[in-house]
Amino acid sequence: MAAAKDWKVHHVDVKTAFLNAKMDKEMYIKLPYGAASGEAGQANRLSIALYGTERARRLWGSELDKELKDMGAARSKVDPCLYKWCHPVHGIFYSLVYVDELIVAAKSLAGVKAAKAYVATKFDVRDMDEVKDIIGMTVMRDRAAKVITLSNPGHVMALLEAFGMENSTPNKTPMSSGAKLFRTGENLLPEVNRYAELVGSLLYLSTTTRPDIAFAVGVLSRYMSCPEEEHMPSAKGVLRYMRGTTRLGVVYGGDEPLHGYVDADWAGDTDGGR
């Protein structure tokens, strides 16, 4: 919506977010050596949520939800991280929340500033102005074309380096059309966690900025619990494809309707016949 309507989109970060919520249950901690007050080893009751405690995230989420609703925001019924305001002066604007980071979008710069100013009265925030990156994703904007592109080149490069593929020869596709993976129960991969780490990272990318690898990663994820040696080269083949497409991403914008396509291959799954 922000891309198609050419809205302003800004980024706000709440400092030490979890410390803004009060602890709702009786919980004690022991003071570490070198504490400013009290005796080391002494048990003290927590009055506010603390990083590392089980309830800290939930308490912070509830506190932020309360404050946003107090300022007139309505929480989306389909996405609990999305809030909508109907301001009497600045019109409609939206906020997207991810833990301690807020993205604010509005038609006018004055509307964005009004939303940020209100949040700043409730929490200690860092105003990061126009959004450039969010939760590791790079945000690029072409205002003339009314498009916003989300990509994740940093994550891709880190993944390539972690698996020693930064200098590999790029593949043209994530998985060749003739690739057939099976579960034989033999030649099990000794490093099971390594395979799961790779496929899990690829799954994250496929659901955020790289839907072009979704099919290949979906096939690879079927063997996460018991991968075999022949599965690892296929997983690294996706990395080789990303080696040549590091900066690709999802492009939002325009007024064209959304189209979806389904490719049914009539039980072409050779492993399970699905």
C-alpha positions in Angstrom: 0.0 0.0 0.0 2.8 2.4 0.9 4.5 1.7 -2.5 1.4 2.0 -4.6 0.1 5.1 -2.8 3.6 6.7 -2.5 3.2 7.0 1.3 6.0 8.1 3.7 7.5 5.1 5.5 9.7 5.6 8.6 11.5 3.4 11.1 11.5 3.7 14.9 13.5 1.5 17.4 12.5 1.3 21.0 15.5 1.2 23.3 15.8 -1.6 25.9 12.2 -2.5 25.0 11.7 -5.4 27.5 12.5 -3.1 30.5 9.3 -1.0 29.8 6.9 -3.7 31.1 6.1 -4.5 34.7 6.5 -8.1 35.9 3.0 -9.6 36.5 4.1 -12.5 38.6 6.3 -13.0 41.6 9.8 -13.8 40.4 13.2 -13.5 42.1 16.8 -13.4 40.9 20.1 -13.6 42.6 22.3 -10.6 42.4 25.6 -11.2 40.6 29.0 -10.3 42.2 29.8 -6.7 41.6 26.2 -5.5 41.9 25.8 -1.8 42.7 23.6 -2.5 45.7 22.8 -5.4 48.0 24.8 -8.5 48.7 26.0 -10.9 46.1 23.8 -14.0 46.0 21.0 -12.1 47.7 17.5 -12.9 46.1 15.6 -9.9 44.9 12.1 -9.7 43.5 11.8 -8.4 40.0 9.5 -5.3 39.5 10.0 -5.1 35.7 10.4 -7.6 32.9 14.0 -8.6 32.3 15.9 -9.8 29.3 16.2 -13.6 29.5 13.1 -14.2 31.5 10.4 -16.4 30.0 7.6 -13.8 30.1 9.6 -10.7 29.0 8.5 -10.9 25.4 4.9 -11.4 26.2 4.9 -8.6 28.8 6.5 -6.2 26.4 4.1 -7.1 23.6 1.1 -6.5 26.0 2.5 -3.2 27.1 3.1 -1.9 23.6 -0.3 -3.1 22.5 -1.9 -1.2 25.4 -0.1 2.1 24.6 -0.8 1.9 20.9 -4.5 1.3 21.6 -4.6 4.2 24.0 -3.5 6.5 21.3 -6.4 5.3 19.1 -4.8 2.4 17.1 -6.8 -0.6 16.1 -5.1 -4.0 16.0 -5.6 -6.0 12.8 -7.7 -9.2 13.2 -5.6 -11.1 10.6 -2.1 -9.8 11.6 -1.5 -9.0 15.3 1.6 -7.0 14.4 -0.3 -4.5 12.2 -2.0 -1.5 13.7 -4.2 1.2 12.0 -4.9 4.7 13.1 -7.6 7.1 12.0 -6.2 10.5 12.9 -8.6 13.4 12.9 -6.0 15.7 11.3 -3.6 13.5 9.4 -5.9 10.8 8.2 -5.1 7.1 8.1 -1.7 5.7 8.9 -0.4 2.3 9.8 2.3 0.8 12.0 4.0 -2.6 11.7 5.6 -4.0 14.8 8.5 -6.5 15.1 9.4 -6.9 18.8 11.1 -3.5 19.4 11.0 -2.1 15.9 8.1 -0.1 14.4 7.5 0.8 10.8 5.2 3.8 10.5 3.5 4.6 7.1 1.2 7.5 6.3 0.2 9.7 3.4 1.9 12.8 4.8 5.2 13.4 6.5 3.3 15.3 9.2 1.2 12.1 9.9 4.4 10.0 10.3 5.9 12.6 12.6 2.8 12.7 14.7 2.8 8.9 15.2 6.5 8.9 16.1 6.1 11.8 18.5 3.4 9.9 20.4 5.5 6.7 20.7 8.4 8.8 21.9 6.3 10.2 24.7 5.7 6.7 26.0 9.1 5.0 25.3 12.7 5.9 24.9 13.1 5.5 21.1 15.7 6.0 18.4 14.2 7.7 15.3 15.8 6.2 12.2 14.0 8.4 9.8 13.1 6.8 6.4 13.3 3.0 6.5 16.4 1.5 5.0 16.5 -1.9 6.6 14.2 -3.9 8.9 15.0 -7.2 10.7 17.9 -7.7 8.4 16.1 -6.9 5.2 17.3 -4.1 2.9 14.6 -1.7 1.8 15.1 0.0 -1.6 12.6 2.4 -2.9 11.9 3.9 -6.4 9.4 6.6 -5.8 9.0 7.5 -9.5 8.0 3.9 -10.3 6.0 3.6 -7.0 7.8 0.4 -6.0 9.5 -0.9 -2.8 12.0 -3.8 -3.0 12.8 -6.0 -0.1 16.0 -8.0 -0.3 18.4 -9.8 2.0 21.9 -9.7 0.5 23.7 -9.6 3.8 22.0 -12.8 5.0 22.7 -14.5 1.7 26.4 -13.6 1.8 26.7 -14.7 5.4 25.2 -18.1 4.5 27.5 -18.5 1.6 30.5 -17.8 3.8 29.3 -20.1 6.5 29.2 -23.0 4.1 32.3 -22.1 2.1 30.4 -21.3 -1.1 31.3 -17.6 -1.5 33.5 -18.4 -4.5 31.4 -21.2 -6.0 30.2 -21.2 -9.6 26.6 -19.9 -9.7 23.8 -22.2 -10.8 21.1 -20.9 -13.2 18.2 -22.4 -11.3 17.7 -23.4 -7.6 17.1 -27.0 -8.6 17.4 -28.7 -12.0 14.2 -30.0 -13.5 15.7 -33.5 -13.6 16.7 -33.6 -9.9 15.1 -36.5 -8.1 15.5 -36.9 -4.3 14.8 -40.2 -2.6 14.7 -41.6 1.0 16.6 -44.9 0.9 17.6 -45.2 4.5 21.2 -45.7 3.5 24.3 -43.4 3.3 23.0 -41.2 6.1 24.6 -37.8 6.4 26.9 -37.7 9.4 26.3 -34.0 10.0 22.5 -33.9 10.4 22.4 -30.6 12.2 24.5 -29.0 9.4 21.9 -29.9 6.8 19.1 -28.7 9.1 20.9 -25.4 9.7 21.3 -24.8 5.9 17.7 -25.7 5.0 16.3 -23.8 7.9 18.1 -20.7 6.8 16.9 -21.1 3.2 13.4 -21.6 4.5 13.6 -18.2 6.2 14.8 -16.5 3.0 12.1 -18.2 1.0 9.3 -16.9 3.2 10.6 -13.3 3.4 12.5 -12.0 0.3 13.3 -15.0 -1.9 10.1 -16.9 -3.0 12.0 -18.0 -6.1 13.7 -20.8 -4.0 10.5 -21.8 -2.2 9.9 -25.0 -4.3 13.4 -26.3 -4.1 13.6 -25.6 -0.3 10.2 -27.3 0.2 11.6 -30.4 -1.4 14.8 -30.3 0.7 12.9 -29.8 3.9 11.2 -33.2 3.5 14.5 -34.8 4.5 15.4 -32.6 7.5 14.9 -35.3 10.1 17.1 -37.9 8.3 19.1 -36.5 5.5 21.3 -38.6 3.3 24.6 -37.8 1.6 23.0 -37.1 -1.8 20.7 -34.5 -0.3 23.5 -32.1 0.8 24.7 -31.4 -2.8 21.2 -30.4 -3.8 20.9 -28.1 -0.8 24.3 -26.5 -1.7 23.0 -26.2 -5.3 20.4 -23.7 -4.0 23.3 -21.8 -2.5 25.1 -21.8 -5.8 22.0 -20.3 -7.4 21.9 -17.6 -4.8 25.6 -16.9 -5.3 24.6 -15.4 -8.7 21.4 -13.8 -7.5 22.4 -12.3 -4.2 20.6 -9.0 -4.7 17.3 -10.3 -6.0 14.3 -9.5 -3.8 10.5 -9.0 -3.7 9.1 -6.0 -5.4 5.9 -4.4 -4.1 3.9 -1.7 -6.0 1.7 -0.9 -8.9 -2.0 -1.3 -9.3 -2.1 -4.6 -11.1 -4.1 -7.4 -9.4 -2.4 -10.3 -7.7 -2.2 -13.5 -9.7 -1.5 -17.0 -8.4 -0.4 -20.1 -10.2 -0.4 -23.8 -9.4 1.7 -26.4 -11.1 0.1 -29.9 -10.5 2.3 -32.7 -11.8 0.0 -35.5 -11.1 1.7 -37.4 -8.3 5.2 -36.7 -9.6 6.7 -37.1 -6.2 8.9 -40.1 -6.7 9.6 -40.5 -3.0 6.0 -40.7 -1.7 3.8 -40.6 -4.8 2.1 -37.4 -3.6 
